[in-house]
Amino acid sequence: MDKGAAEASSVSSDSDHGAAMTSGGSFSSLRAYGRALAQTPRRVARRACAATAPGEEMSRVRARSGAHMARALRWWDLIGLGLGGMVGAGVFVTTGRATRLYAGPGVVMSYAIAGLCALLSAFCYTEFAVDMPVAGGAFSYLRVTFGEFAAFLTGANLIMEYVFSNAAVARSFTAYLGTAVGVDAPSKWRIPVPGLPEGFNQVDLVAVGVILLISVCICYSTKESSVVNMVLTAVHVAFILFIIAIGFLHGDARNLTHPADPSRNPGGFFPHGAMGVFNGAAMVYLSYIGYDAVSTMAEEVKRPATDIPIGVSGSVVVVTVLYCLMAASMCMLLPYDAIDPDAPFSGAFKGRKGMAWVSNVIGAGASLGILTSLMVAMLGQARYLCVIGRSGVMPAWLARVNPRTATPVNASAFLGLFTAALALFTELDILLNLVCIGTLFVFYMVANAVVYRRYVGADEPGRSTRSAWPTLAFLVAFSLAALAFTLVWKLAPPERGVRAGLLAACAALAVAMVAAFQALVPQAHEPELWGVPGMPWVPAASVFLNVFLLGSLDKPSYVRFGFFSVAAVLVYVLYSVHASYDAEESGAAALDGGGAKVQDEACTV
């Protein structure tokens, strides 16, 4: 009894001290901030692994935004947003590079494999989005599963990846628009500024105007933004169907198996074998990035249980079919070794009599693709940042939802201005895989999180640490098996079947791990409305494929990822953990009812 009383007294003292600290806040003065920094180790230990209950995320945490976002989206809006987010300019670049350098005509299979990988990840996103329809996407899913620090680290990297890539894509809009109207746009429409360093001396007002126009649109209304996206996407898909039709009408099936220079390049549909196909899949997977932004719209979906599964998975399936047809038409137009890796579709018509106008059409289609992908990416970014603001790890004003427009205006405007400032001066020659690494890492984390939540029961506030160990051990061991497979694929010598034997052993070990885990560890949580089918095989396959794709990226990708991760850790330690601590301490007294799951009136199961 005495020991319990002493512990209670200690807890009470701790709580009183926290209340005293938060009465003025950790940032109320330099002295208060100094005291907060002195308590950093204790606060990190307390907050870093603190997982929020899903019900609390949907009630008390969501209430920090003030007004609710309007639930006005249906499954067709989500499919349109998914198409707009994925079918951007990336496919016009990645297809040529993957075909010429790796897969040959087998790039069709590369797109099918990448589409399967995207669909598996989409299933994992969908289970979380249906059960917890809030705007935070992967940030919220990881916060309720692995805690605050894991969510902050992945969310920060994802936002930075999107901001930099959006700035680069906006600048590329100038070039594609010039192609559409037959003008050398970069030299004609960009303003050189003497005295500035190379790479920062070309002012692109067109890119800035596009970003600001989209920012105003997404601030005004999500539904109207969806309508604009639907119109632009419909026109863009019509351009893509036109490209497919031209390829099949004017192409030659012999080009699928016969290279232009047989003496230098191998022939056949798979000229570089299975390795070429999978390396091509890693490259073209970048063309699928964008469907994750759809999950951030969950808080604005009218019927989450039916609309989200159809919208997210349906958009991935439709895009996969379009990509496979585009790749097939391109390979029929030219032998794979004659394809221009930088401009595969427009380059295919340059030497054809009377067909030069098709390049202008392709430029117009790519321009529309840039607009739609920018709009969807910026919609998703704003909602990520809004929920990060709700969580207390970033300034609370980012979380505010405007009661008139029912949109996160502050987060949208902040990201729009930040992205426009980067696009104005900076020539962001970012490699596509550098943009990709943060997103692939988040996909990997979400797949792990859905397994953890099913088998540990993350909804249960009283779960024991011991019950988590079998699942954590499986996730770590399985990731290591996937990593071993990836390293063997990249490094093992192919002679005398060494690589094939090692790959088979790694794959058999991974399959045995999943089977043993399924047989020995019972599920602790059953989703109420929609769950990933084939648990734990589907998320395990997603983990495996994402590790494999991460392993295909080059060293600069990891250097950049490490740089942003270190920067995010510093921000978390110096600011976010203290802001989060203040928010939780000040909000604890106001919490009544324990955060039961609630839905607003406009939400229908």
C-alpha positions, -999 to +999 in steps of 0.1 A: +000+000+000+028+024+009+046+017-023+014+023-043+008+056-024+044+066-031+039+059-068+007+078-069+023+107-052+051+106-077+027+106-106+007+134-091+039+154-086+049+148-122+015+158-133+015+190-112+050+199-126+037+193-161+007+215-154+029+242-140+051+240-171+022+242-195+004+270-177+026+293-197+037+268-223+072+256-232+076+285-256+062+313-235+097+326-228+133+318-232+134+306-196+104+283-201+120+269-232+153+263-214+134+243-187+116+224-214+149+215-231+163+203-198+134+178-196+138+167-233+149+131-224+119+125-201+095+141-226+108+121-255+105+089-235+069+098-226+057+110-260+078+093-287+060+059-285+026+074-273+000+059-296-033+077-299-065+056-297-084+057-331-115+069-313-096+098-298-081+106-332-116+109-346-130+130-318-108+151-295-079+154-319-101+162-349-119+188-328-087+209-327-094+219-363-126+237-352-151+233-381-155+199-398-144+193-434-174+188-456-183+151-465-191+156-501-170+131-520-182+097-534-163+068-550-163+084-585-146+115-570-120+093-554-113+074-587-110+107-604-086+120-578-066+087-580-064+089-618-054+126-615-027+119-589-012+090-607-015+097-645+008+126-645+039+135-665+059+107-649+046+080-672+059+100-702+094+098-688+097+066-669+083+044-697+111+053-720+139+049-695+126+015-682+121+002-718+154+013-732+177+005-702+161-025-686+129-043-697+126-039-734+091-047-746+087-066-714+080-032-698+043-042-702+049-068-676+069-043-655+038-021-653+016-051-644+040-060-616+043-025-603+004-022-605+001-053-583+025-039-558+005-006-557-027-026-553-014-045-523-003-012-507-037+003-515-054-025-496-034-017-465-043+020-468-079+011-473-083-009-441-071+021-421-090+047-441-124+028-437-120+022-400-106+056-392-118+081-419-097+111-409-076+134-431-041+123-418-035+094-441-003+075-433+005+099-405-026+091-386-023+054-393+012+052-379+004+075-350-023+051-337-001+021-343+036+028-336+033+062-319+041+098-323+078+098-334+074+072-361+044+091-375+063+124-374+094+111-390+075+095-419+051+124-423+079+150-424+098+131-451+067+126-471+057+163-471+092+174-480+093+149-509+060+162-522+070+199-518+102+195-537+088+172-564+058+196-569+081+225-574+101+205-600+069+193-617+055+228-619+086+240-636+084+212-661+049+224-669+065+253-687+084+230-710+055+207-718+032+237-724+058+250-748+059+216-767+021+218-770+022+253-787+055+248-806+075+272-785+109+267-768+093+276-735+122+274-711+143+299-730+113+321-740+092+321-709+118+320-681+136+352-670+174+351-665+186+370-634+223+380-636+243+376-605+225+346-591+243+312-590+237+286-618+205+266-611+189+295-593+190+322-619+160+313-641+128+329-628+097+308-639+066+329-634+044+303-653+052+276-627+045+300-598+012+310-614+001+274-618+009+266-582-009+297-568-039+290-590-042+255-578-037+267-542-066+291-545-088+263-560-081+238-532-086+265-506-120+274-520-137+240-520-128+203-520-159+193-540-153+220-566-116+210-568-127+174-574-150+186-602-121+206-618-099+175-614-126+153-630-128+175-661-090+178-665-085+141-659-112+132-684-095+153-711-061+138-701-074+102-703-088+110-737-053+122-747-039+089-734-064+068-753-055+088-784-018+079-779-027+042-774-049+042-805-022+059-826+004+033-814-017+003-823-028+018-856+006+029-868+028+004-850+042-029-860+040-061-839+074-071-851+089-044-830+079-063-799+105-090-805+130-075-831+155-048-820+167-022-844+203-033-841+204-071-835+242-072-836+244-051-804+212-057-786+194-090-777+160-097-792+128-112-779+099-098-757+122-101-726+156-091-740+172-088-705+153-116-688+134-115-655+160-092-639+153-065-666+115-068-660+118-064-622+143-035-625+119-019-649+091-024-624+111-006-598+115+023-621+080+026-634+065+022-599+071+059-596+043+064-621+018+050-595+027+073-567-003+095-560-029+070-549-019+074-513-031+110-515-067+097-520-066+082-484-060+117-470-095+126-484-112+100-461-125+127-438-144+142-467-160+110-481-197+106-476-198+067-473-163+056-462-170+019-459-181+015-496-166+045-514-130+042-501-123+006-512-138+012-546-121+046-551-086+036-540-084+001-555-104+010-586-081+039-595-051+016-592-067-010-615-078+015-641-043+032-642-026-002-645-046-011-676-039+023-691-002+021-684+001-014-698-017-003-730+005+028-733+037+007-729+025-018-755+016+009-781+050+026-776+069-006-781+049-013-813+059+021-827+096+016-824+121-012-815+130-009-779+167+000-786+155+030-808+133+046-782+143+080-768+146+074-730+138+111-723+109+116-747+097+082-757+062+090-770+068+123-787+102+110-801+084+081-817+067+105-842+096+128-850+108+109-880+074+099-894+061+119-923+030+139-915+029+128-879+049+157-862+017+172-850+013+142-826+042+155-805+022+187-799-008+167-788+014+147-765+028+179-750-008+191-744-017+158-727+014+159-705+006+195-695-029+184-684-014+155-665+009+179-646-021+200-636-041+171-623-012+155-605-003+188-589-038+194-577-042+159-561-007+161-545-014+195-530-048+184-517-031+154-500-002+175-486-025+200-471-044+173-452-013+157-440-001+190-426-035+198-411-035+166-391+001+170-381-009+204-367-038+187-349-015+162-332+004+191-315+038+184-331+034+215-354+018+249-348-019+245-342-029+272-367-020+247-395-048+225-383-076+251-386-104+243-410-122+273-424-159+272-414-170+288-447-151+267-472-147+235-449-111+232-461-078+234-443-070+269-457-040+276-435-022+244-444-031+248-481-019+284-483+013+277-465+023+248-487+013+267-518+035+297-510+064+275-499+062+254-531+058+285-553+089+301-537+109+270-546+096+268-581+102+305-588+140+304-587+153+269-582+160+246-611+152+214-593+168+187-614+156+159-590+160+123-600+127+105-600+139+079-575+151+106-551+114+118-550+103+082-545+122+070-515+101+088-488+069+075-503+081+039-506+093+041-470+058+052-459+041+024-479+065-001-462+056+013-427+018+012-434+020-024-445+038-033-412+013-012-393-018-031-406-002-064-395+007-050-361-027-036-355-045-069-365-023-091-343-015-069-314-048-051-311-037-016-312-072-004-304-069-019-269-056+006-245-044-021-220-024-042-244+007-058-229+042-054-242+046-091-242+018-096-266+035-074-291+068-092-292+058-122-315+044-097-341+074-074-338+098-103-341+080-115-372+079-081-389+117-076-383+126-111-394+104-109-425+119-075-435+154-090-431+144-119-453+131-095-479+163-075-476+184-106-481+165-114-512+171-079-525+208-080-518+212-114-535+193-101-565+216-071-568+250-086-558+251-124-562+269-137-593+245-153-619+270-180-629+262-217-623+229-210-608+243-194-576+219-165-577+188-186-585+196-210-556+200-182-531+169-163-543+149-195-540+162-201-505+153-165-494+119-167-509+112-201-493+123-187-459+100-157-463+070-179-472+078-202-442+079-172-419+044-160-430+029-195-427+044-201-392+032-166-380-003-173-393-005-207-376+010-197-342-002-161-336-040-154-334-055-122-346-063-097-318-083-072-338-110-077-364-120-047-386-156-038-383-163-027-419-135-036-443-103-055-439-073-065-460-081-099-475-057-128-470-042-116-438-012-117-432-002-128-468-013-096-486+005-070-463+035-094-461+037-093-499+035-055-498+063-054-473+084-077-494+079-058-526+084-024-510+117-036-495+127-049-530+118-016-547+137+004-520+167-018-527+167-007-563+173+029-555+208+044-556+231+058-530+221+095-534+185+086-526+195+073-492+218+102-485+190+126-492+166+105-471+191+104-442+196+142-444+158+149-442+154+123-415+181+139-393+166+173-399+132+159-389+146+144-357+162+177-347+128+195-353+111+168-332+136+171-303+139+209-303+102+218-310+077+191-317+080+169-286+076+200-264+046+213-283+030+179-282+037+176-245+020+210-239-010+200-260-016+167-243-011+181-208-035+210-214-060+188-232-060+160-206-083+178-183-108+186-211-110+149-223-143+135-213-156+101-224-122+087-232-123+093-269-151+071-281-153+068-319-177+094-333-188+102-368-203+135-380-238+135-393-228+137-430-209+104-427-228+073-437-216+038-434 
